[in-house]
């Protein structure tokens, strides 16, 4: 904590909440603390979830996994060759070569440029499963070389990793997480990461978090967790954030009054104290969770001298089997820089219901007050028969693009290849810092996010229908920038089919509409077909044909981009 004021806040909140310093909360108002050992919730490790599934008698699906990157292309291809069983550490280096040809490099309606982009993608996949450490790291930088366009060669840093070390069994643990991705400043592209775009229109986001914490179980009465988290997030760009939206080239945008950009490079460090106490089965139908957190920020923009301090207690009471009532109450203090400056000092509360249909199907719905406004919260995951799963989520938050990148470290997990996933669907998450659908802004936003997914798995097929919607409304504008409201709605259909043991065919189509921002109102249509094949035990190849079309208020016709992509990856 930055000073004793953070501790004093927890004491002053309410005499009844003084215990919140001992009942400490899980991280920030938007995230959960590092997972308890053997937890299968948000942020849990792949090996832990695999063990839980095996104990429950759940067999892994034989259908092909859908891990979508730009234009629906699999982010990491297929699994590397088989490893020796029982190995505590697995290290799989690989090298990828990708040739991408396009007839419209910047997806513009004028000055269409054809180019051939060569990508060299070394990668390192490391996983560990020992008595003292569990974790996974996928590091895969992307070196891009342009044949016809000067000044566009670059190297994008892409990685995901998380690990949990047992320092003292049943007492002291160390949670480490990191991630990096790239997105466009202007938005207006397919929600997944765009494969090619002007380097002046790119933002590189890098985030790290390290959290030592104490965890102690008191039989069946309660479990307590107290810890500290240090977090660092950096967002940088090769450009000035002020682009010509119609061409993707550097220059003043008509949406930028007085020449101000919507985004400037930003970074922050966060020091956070957190804790949580959850009651055990001794309380019968009643379950209690006390939580508090105090976070101080040192950074740029709206996070200059900012802080978030929240303490609350939530109760869950089982009315009848499978149906529980939820009640939450507490207090919050938040402060952000910007214009106007924002201070929040008031109660937090919520009421709702939790319905458990089975161990794998539940709905949590709440309505209450947090971040200074009233809002709803929904999280649903339902198994519809043996092959179909439906999930849905809705939330409202105060956040910035850099804050969302940091929060993502604690609220997502990774698959066996190190790709961030939604635990309820197993589908990849379109990360806030690699989503090129909406433009990037440095200001503080009220973000309303809704998503739904319907996934069906068969022995040789996986079909996924997804929907997302996000509204962003400026609350406090960062100095030296301008801010604007924007929203985007997108739906996609993905299908993957195993042709043979060595070949997979996948198809992908997506349609989205955006409103506000650099392009005004418009839409994006994207589709692709990909054939991947195992050429040798550790050599994989893929061929993809993709097309993307965009229209907006800035142009008088649609911008069409066609892509042919050939790739090889050799693992060792």
N, C-alpha and C positions, 0 to 999 in steps of 0.2 A: 504494500500500500504506500501511496505517496506520502501521507502524513497521518497523524492521529485523528484527523477529522473523519477518515473513513471508519475507524473503529468507533469514534464518538457517535457517528450516525446510527450505527447498529444499537448503541446503548440508548439513544434518545428516542428511537422510533416508538416504542411502547414498552412498558415494564414487562408485559406478557411476551414480547418478542425479544427480550434480552437473551433468552436461550437460543435465539437464532444464530448467535456467534458460535455456539456449540452445535446447533442443528444446521450448520451452514448450507448454502445453496450450491447447486451445480452451475458453475460458470455464469455467463451473462444472462440477461433477460431473454435472449434468443436461442440459447444453446443449452446442452446438457454438459455436466462435468465429464471428465474422462471416465470411461466405463468401469464399473466394478469388475474385478476379475471374474471370468466365466459369464459375464453379462452378454446377452444376445440382442440387446437393444441398439439404439443409434450409436454409431461409432465403434461397435464391437468388431473383433478381429475375425477374419475368415475361418481360421482354424477352430476358434471357439464355437462359431455357428455350425461348422461341419460336425463337431463332436456332439452338439446338442441335437442335431438332426439325426445322427446315427443312433443316439440313445432313444430317440422317439420313434425309431424305426422308419424314418422318412428316407426313401431312396433318392439319390440325385437324379435329376432329369437327364435323359439321353438325347434330348433335343438340342439343336445348336444354340449357343448363346448369342444374343443380339447385343453387341457393344458398338454403338454408333459413334463415329467421328464426323468429320465434314462430309456433307451430302450422303449420310447414312453409311459411310465406309467404316468397317470394323476398326475400332481404336487400336487393338493389339493383335489382330489376326487370331489364329487358332492357338491352342495350348502348345507349348514346346513339347518335344518328345518326352517319353516316360523317364522319370528319375528313379534312382535306387530307393527302394522302400526303406522306411525307418530313419532316413537321414534327418538330423536336427536342423542343418542348414542347407539350403538349396540356392545355388548361384547360377543363373542362366544368362550369359552374355549373348548378344545377337547383333546383327548388322542388317539394316534394311536399305534397299535402293528403290526409289520410286520415280517414274517418269510421268509427268502430267502435261498434257497438251490442251490448250484452251484457245478458243477463237475470240474471247473477250476478257482480257486479263482482269480489268477492274469492274466488270459488270456495269458498264456505262452505256448510254444511248448514243454518245458521240465519241469520236476518236477511239474506235474499237481497236484493241491491240491483241494480235495473236502472239502466243509465246509458248515455249517449252521450258518447263520448270523441272530441274533435277533435284531430288531430295535425298540426302544421305542421312540415315537415321540409326545411329548406334543406340543400343539399349542395354540396360542391365536390370534384370529381375531377380531380386533377392528375397527369400522368405526364410523365416526362422520359427522353429517350434521346439523350444527346450523347456526345461523345468523352470528356468529363470527369465527367459525372454521369448516373446512371441511378436512377430511383426512381418510386414511386407513392404517392399520398396520397388517401384517401377520408375526408372529414370530413362527418358528417351528424348534427348535433344533432337531438333529437326533443323538440319543445315540445308538451306534452299539456295539454288544457283539458277539464275534466270539467263536464258540464252540471248534474248533480244532487248531486254530492258535494263538499262544501266541504273545503278544505285539501289537496286531492290534485293540484292543478295543479303542474306541474314541468317542468324541462328536463333530459333525459338527454343526457350527452355520449357520443357514439359516433364512434370514428374508428380507422383503421388506416393505418399508413404505414411505408415503409422506403426508404432511399436509400443509394447507394454512390458516393462522390466520389473521383475519382482526383486526388490532390494533386500527386504526382510520379509520372509513368508508371513502371510496373514497380518501384516502391519504396514509396511512402507513400499510404495510403488512409484514408478517413474513412467509417465505417458509422454510420448514424443510423436509429433505429427508435422507434416509439411505438404505443400502442394504448389503447383505453378501452372499457368495457362495463358492463352492469348485470345483476345477478342478485338473487334473493331470499335472505333470511337463513334462513328456515325450511326451504326446499326443499319437496319434495312436489308440484312442478309438472312439466310436460313438460320434458325435458332442454333443448330450445331455449329461448331467452329468452322469458319470458312477456310478452305484450303489455300486459296490465293486471294490476296488483297494488297493494296498499296501499303508499304511499310510505314508511311506517314500516317496511316489510318489504323495503327495497331497499338494496343495497350498490353504490356506484359505485367502480369500480376504474380507475385511470389509471396508466400506466407509460411511462417513457421510457428510452432507452439511447443513449449516444453512445460510439463506440469508434474512436480513431485507431490504426492499426497499420501496421507495416512488413512488406512481403512481398518475398521475393527468391528467384528460381529459380536453381539451380546446375546448369544444363544438364539432363541426364537423371539426375543423381545424387540431387537432393533439392530440396524446396521448404520454405522457412522462413518463419514468420509470428510476429511478436512485437508485442504491443500492450497497450493499457490500455482498460478499459471503466468508464464511470461510469453507474450505473443508479439511477433513482428510481421508487418504487412507492408509491401512496397508495390506501388503501381507506377510504371514509367512508360513513356511513349517516345518514339523517334520524331514525332511531329509536335505541333503546338496545340493540337486538339481543335483547330479551326480550319475545317476542310470544306472544299467545294463538294456538296453532297451529290451533285449530278454526275461528276466525273471521277470523284475519289482523289483528285489531285490537290496539292496544297493550295491554299488561297482562302479568301474571306467567304464565309457562307452567308447567304441572305438571311438565315435564321439567327445570326449572331449580331445583336445590336452593339454599336460602338466598337466592333472588332473583338469583342470578348469571347473567349472559348468557353465551351461547356465543361471541359475537362482540363485540368493541369496535373502534372505529376504530383503524387502524394504518397505519404508513408506515415506509419505510426508504430509506436511500441505501447503495449498495454501491460500493466501490472495488476494482477487480480488475486484477491483472496476469496476462497469459496469453501463451502462445506454443505453437507446434506445429511440428514438423519431420516431413515425410513423405518417405520415400525415393522415388526415381523408377525407371524401367525398367532402369537400369544394374544393379540387383541381381538381375535375372532373376526366378526364382520367388519370391524372398524380398521382402517388403515390410515396412518398419518405420515405426512412428509413435511418437515420443516426445512426451509431453504433461505439462504441469504447470499449476497455477493456484493463486493465493493471493487470497482475497476476504475483505475486512473489512466488517462491517455496522455502521451506526449507525442505530438505529431503536427501535421500541417492542416490547413483548411478548417473545417468545422470541428475537427478533433483536437485543435490547439487548446490544451488545458481542460479538455472535456472529462466528464466522469459519469459513471452509472452505478447507482447503489440501490439495491432492491432486497427486501426481506419479506418472506411470506410463509404461511403455513397452509397446506392443503389437506383436506380430509376426504376420505372415500368410504362410504358406507354401503354394504351389500344389502339392498332391499329384499330381493329374492335372488335365487341362483342365476348368475349371469347378468344381472342388472344392478348397477351401483349409482348412487347419487354422489356428485362431486361439488365441494364447496372450497373456495380459496379466499384468503384475506391477507393483506400485508400493507407495506408502504414502500414508496420509491422516491428517489431523488436523482434527477438527471440534468446535465448541463452540456450544451453544445455552443461553439462559437458560430460565427456567420452573421448574415443579415436577414431578418432580425435574429439576435441571439435567443436561444431557447433554454428556458428553465422549467423543469417539471418537478413539482413537490406536492405529492398527494397520495391518496390510498390506491391500492390495487386490489381488485376483487374479481371473482368469477363464480359462476354456478353452471352446472351441466350434468351430463349423464355419461356413463360408460356401460356399453353393452358387450358382453363377451359371449359369442356364439360357440366358440371352441378355443383351443389353445392357439389356433392360427387365424382366427377371424374375430375382429372386434371393431367397435365404433366408439370414438371419444368425441363428444361435442360439448363446447362450452361457450358462454357469452359473458363478457365482463369488461373490466377497465384495466388497461396497462399502456405504458408509453404516453399517458396523458389523454387517451381517447378510448371510447367504447368500441369493442370489436368482437367478432366471432372467431371461433377456432374449431377446426374439424380435422380429424384424422381417422380414416376408415381403411380397413384391409379385410376383404371377405373372400374366402375360398368358395367358389361356386361349382360344386362338384369336384371331381378329382383332377381335372385338367385346366380349369379356368379360375383366374383370380382377378378381382376388381379392387382397385384402391383409389382413394380420393383424399385431398388435403386442401385446407384453406387457412390462411393466417394473414394478419396485418401487423406490420412492424415499422418502427422508425429505424432507418439505416442509411448507409452510404455504400458505394460500390466497394470500397476497401473494407468496411466493416463486414459486409456480407461474405467477402472472401475469407476473412478470419473466422467468422461464425461457422462457415462450411467445414472447417477442420473438426469441429466437435459434433456436428449433426449428421455426418454421412459416414458410411463405411466403405470398404474396398472389396472387390471381388478377388479371385485367385490370381488375376493378372495386374492388380494394383489400380484398376479403374474405379472411380467413385460410383456407388450404386445406391439405389433406393431399396432398403431392406424389405419393404412390403411387396415390391414387384420384381426385384432382381434386375430391373432395367437401369441403364446408365442415367446419371443425373446431368441435365444441362446446367452446368455450373454457372453461378452469377458472373464469374470472371472468365468464362469462355463462351458466353452466349452473345452472339452477334446480331440478334433480332432487334433489340432496343439499344439506343445510344447510351454511351457512358457519360455520367455526370459526377462532378466532385461534391455536389451539394447534398444536404441532408434531405431524405425523401420519406414520405409515408408510402410504404410499399404494400399493396394488396396482391397476394399470390394465390392462385387456385390451380389445381391440377387433378387429373383423373387418368386412370389407365386400366385397360381391359386386356389381359394377357391369357392366351390359351396355348398350352403345350401338348404336343403329341410326340410319339417316339422319334419321328423324323422332322417335325415341324415346330416352329414357334411363331405365333402371330400376335402382334401387339398393336393395339389401338390406343393412342394417347391424346390428351387434350391439355393445354396450358393457357392460362391467362394471367397477365400481370399489369397492374396499374401503378404508376409512380407519380406522386404529387409533391412538388417542392415545399419544404417547410422552412428551411434556413439555407440561404445561398452563400457558398464559399466566396471569400474575397477574391476579386479579380476574375470571376467567372459569371456566366449567366445561367439560369435554370429554366426548364420548361417541363410541363406535364406531358406524359406519354403513356400509351398503353398498347399492349399487343396480345392478340389471340391466335393460337396456332393449334392445328390438329394434324396427326400423322398416322400412317399405317405402315408397319414394318412386318416383313415376312422372311423367314429363313428356312430353307429346306435342305436336308441332307440327301444329296444325290447318291453318293456312295460313302464308304468309310473314309475316303480321302477327299471328297469334293462337296462343297456347299454352295448353293445358289441363294442369293438374298435379293429382295426387292424393297424399295422404300419410296414413299410418296408423302409429301407434306404441303399443306396450304396454311398461310398465315396472313393476318391483316394487322397493320400497325397504324397508330394515330398519333400525331404530334412528332416533335423532334426535327431532325435535319431534313427529312424527306416529306414532312407533312403527313397526309394520309396516303396509304398505299397497301399493296399486297405482294406476297412472294409465293411462288409455286416452285417446288423442287422435287425431283425424282431421280432415282438411280437404280441400276441393276448391277450386281456384283457376283462374279464367279471366283471362288477361292479354291485352291487345290494343293494338296500335300504332294509335292514333287518327290521328295525323299523324306526319311524319318524326321529330319530337322530342317528341311527346306520347304517353305511355303510360298506360293505365288498367288496373285490375284489380278483380275482385270475388271475394270469398272467403266461403265458409260453413264454419265450424269448430265443433267440439264437443270438450269435454274432461270426463272423469269421473274422480273420485278417491275411493277408500275408504281408511280407516285405522283404527287402534285407538282413536283419540280420539272417533270419532263412530259413531253407530248406523246410518247410511245413507250412500249415495254422494252426493258433492257434484258437481253437474252444472253446467257452464258452456257456454252457447251463444253464438256470436259471428257477426255479419255485418259484413263489412268492405268498404268501397269506397274506392279510392284512385286518385289521379291524380298523375303526375309530368311536369313540363315541363322539358326541358333547353334550354340556350341556346348 
